[in-house]
Amino acid sequence: MVLLSGCASQSVEPSYYLLRSSQDLPSEELKPSTDFSLGTIEIAPYLNQPGLVLDMTAAQIRPAANHLWAEPIYNGVRNLLTTEISIAIGQELLPTNLSEKTTVVNVRIDKLDGTLNGEARIVAYWSLVDSQGIISLYRFAESRALTTDGYGAMVSAEKALIVKLAEEIAASLIIPTSDKN
């Protein structure tokens, strides 16, 4: 009985994951964008929890108990998007409250999870908004096969999908030219 109670009290060590850029960032003076800024980033409420999410069926999810985000997913997504968009456009994308008269990029992540058949999926939307209102709206929906089994591979695939989203957002950031009639 003593041996069984000793085995029952052993707990599984949790694993913690970060969403961070793989880019080497040099120490340098930053060049903020004067045309664009980062506004709101919304994360679907079901994702806003410590555990990584596995999509079990069309209507059922399972958050992992021992595979956890090392920080709130909002912080990881915002950090990764900001870094990757800034790298892609060659200028720092500052928060809207630090920039005046810029086109604001608002992002909403509706899905960011793994599947039982070994994929990571993302569904995201973004809008470009200026003082006159919405300029344009976009949707990004992709999946990526995991390279190996496990939650680490799922996080790597999710990160790659967010990087691809950042590249798509950066490509949509075109400075309008004024008509010279």
N, C-alpha and C positions, 0 to 999 in steps of 0.2 A: 504494500500500500504506500509506503514511504517513497519507493522508486517511482511509482506512477504519479504521485503528486509532484515530484521533482520534475518529471517530464512535462506535465501539464502546465507548469509555471514558466517554462521557457517561452520567451516571446520572440517573434520574428523582428529583426531590425528593419526599420523602414528605410527606403531609398528615396533620396531627394533629387529633384531635377530642376535645372534652370533653362530659361529661354534666353540665350545670349548670342550675340553675333560672333562668328568665327573669324571675322576680319581683324587683322592687326591694326590697331588704331594708334597712330603716331602722336607724340606730344607736339602740338602746334597751336598757333592762333587760329581760332575758328572763324569761319566766314558765314554768318547767318544769312539765310535767304531773305531778300526784301520783297519777294513776290508771293511766297507761300508760308503758311504756318500750320501746325498740327492742332486741330480742335479736339473734339471729343472722341474718345475710343470707348465703345460700349462692348461688353462681353455678355453673351447670353447667360441669364441667371443660373442655368443648370451647370455651366462650366465654372462658375465662381465659387469654387470649393477647393479644399486642399488636395483631394485625390484626382489623379488622372482619370479620364472618363473613357469607358469602353462602351460602344453602342452594341447592345445585345440583340435587339430587334428594332423594327420601325418605331416602336413606342416604348421601348425599355432600355434604360442605360444602367451601367454599374460603375460607380466610382471606386477606384482602387483604394484599399485600406492601408497598404504598405508601400505604395508608389505615389509619392506626394510631390507637389510643387514646393520648391524651397522658399518661394515668396508668392504672394497672391498672383494669380494668372494675369490679372489686369496689368500689374507692374511689368511682368516679363514680356507680354505682348507689346505694350507701349514702348518699352526700352528697345526691343528688337526692331519694331517697325521704324522708330525714330532713327536708329543707327543705320539701318539698311536703306531707307529712303534718302537720308542725308548723303550717304556714300554714293548712291546712284545719281543724284542730281549735282553732286560736287559742292553742296552748301549745307549748312546746318539747318534743319527744320526745327525752329523754335516753337514753343507752345504759343497759342494765339494770344494769351494775356501778356506776352512779352513782345508782340509784333503788332504794328499798326498798319491798317489799310492793306492787308494781305488777303490773298485767296486762302480760305480755310479748308483744310482737309479733315473731314469727319469720317470715322471708320466704325463699322459695327460687325462683330464676329458672331454669327449665329450658330456655327458648328465648328468644333475643333476636337475631334475624338478619333479613337481607333475602332476598328471593326473586328469581328471574329474571323473574317477571312484574310486577315493580315494586311490591312490598309490603314492609312491615316487619311482623314478627310477634313476639308475646310469649306465653309460657305461664309463669305464675307461680302459686305457692301461698303462702298465709300462714295462720298459726295464732295464736290468742290463748290464752295459757297463764297460769294463776295458780298459787298454791301447792298447789291441789288437783289440778292437771293441765290437760289440754287443755279449753278452754271451747268453742271452735269452730274449724272448718277451712274454708278457702275456696280456690277456683281462679279465676284470671283468665286468659282466653285470647282474644286479639283480634288483628286485623291492621289495618293502615292503609295506604292507597295512598300512594305517594310523589307529591309535588306536581310534581317534575321528575326528570330522570335524574340519577344520580350518587350517590356515597357521602355527600356533604353532606346531600342530601335524605333518604337512608336514616337518617342519624344524627338528623335533625330528627324523622322519624316514630318512631324508637325512643324518643327523648326524650318525645314526646307520649304514647306508650304507657305509659311509666314514670310520667308525671304522672297519667294516667288510673288506673293501678294504685294510686298513692298516694291518689287521691280515693276509690277503692273501699275501701282499707284504712281511711282516716279515717272513712268512713261506717259501718264495722263496729265502731268504737270507741265503744261505748255503755256508759255507766256504769250497772251494774246497781243498781236500787233495792232497798232492803231491805224485806222484808215487815214490816208493822206490825200484826200481829194481836193 
